[in-house]
Structures are given as C-alpha cells and as structure tokens.
C-alpha cells in the first residue's frame, strides 16, 4: 500500500487501520495472539520497541515520521487511532 505523501488525504481510514493492524499482527504479535483495529495496543503487549517498529512502518508506508509531540495516547492507543492520525495528518496542507 505504498502511497506518496501527496495522496494521503485520499486514504480510507478503514484501509489504513487494516494495514497498520496487519503489520502489527505479522511483525509484532504471535499467531496465537492477534489484535483487532480497536484493541488497546499497550494491553495487548505492544511495548516501546514494538511501537518504534510501527512508527517506522508508518514512515515507510505513508511517507512521514510521527513527531514526539504527537505520540500521545489519543494517537497511538489502537491501530484505528493511528489510522485516524495518519488520515488527519494527510489532509493538512
């Protein structure tokens, strides 16, 4: 799903949530412990090192780094929250 930054505003939040969830499930979680887009990532066991992997995925897939000031619970609690952030960020000028 590589998407140039200029096309972020056209992304579907559900599609982005599925992509982030799929990345987390294939890269971080065990096969017996898969997450859903609305699952609390911290409660599921996603630690700071795993979160860094997710942030690197976001950078490579969507073309921007999530700045420290945006690393707040509202933006990183769930894969769906990350997707909403990505789509909001993409719609900014």
C-alpha positions, 0 to 999 in steps of 0.5 A, a space after each residue: 500500500 505504498 502511497 506518496 505523501 501527496 495522496 494521503 488525504 485520499 486514504 480510507 481510514 478503514 484501509 489504513 487501520 487494516 494495514 497498520 493492524 496487519 503489520 502489527 499482527 505479522 511483525 509484532 504479535 504471535 499467531 496465537 495472539 492477534 489484535 483487532 483495529 480497536 484493541 488497546 495496543 499497550 494491553 495487548 503487549 505492544 511495548 516501546 520497541 514494538 511501537 518504534 517498529 510501527 512508527 517506522 512502518 508508518 514512515 515507510 508506508 505513508 511517507 512521514 515520521 510521527 513527531 514526539 509531540 504527537 505520540 500521545 495516547 489519543 494517537 497511538 492507543 489502537 491501530 484505528 487511532 493511528 489510522 485516524 492520525 495518519 488520515 488527519 495528518 494527510 489532509 493538512 496542507 
